């Protein structure tokens, strides 16, 4: 198996079991919003918010040995959780689905160089 430096603080879990770790991440949260117009007003009278979406890009994702031994296929994962441990808190993205995978292979193993995820929910535990 290929070894690379990771803090172990970024992990992918299914049913509470850690399956993979990532070296780094980038999270983007987007919220739809629109102006609320009122008849006779020149400017909006407010704004209304809509749906929030979460996109997380992981780099250098490595399946853990025990998950590989269990025959886990990352391409078949659905509805999983991404856990990011920070000092004093854990950020959990749940209901995750992958949207893009960039795989690279070298002597000794495979590393998913980039994985883009879409999450349904985000929760912070302090």
C-alpha angles and dihedrals in degrees: 000000000000114000124211134165114271132156091225085229094111111065141160115224136189117193090347094305117122110234105167144005130216131210096219143350143203120203126198123189120194127187124191114229137169139187120260110224127202125202111260095014120118094206133038115275093215147323133265123210126218140178121351119214130192124208120182125188116201125194128207099006115188125191111228118245095246092050091049088049089053089057095248112171111203090206090063097050115119133169094013131150130243115209122197115188116206128173105289097358147055123217113207122194109193135189090037125179124181116238101180136015126191108194127192128184130200137163108308103019153338128280124188099230094195135010124182116203134189115207130199097207141017123205131177120209116196 
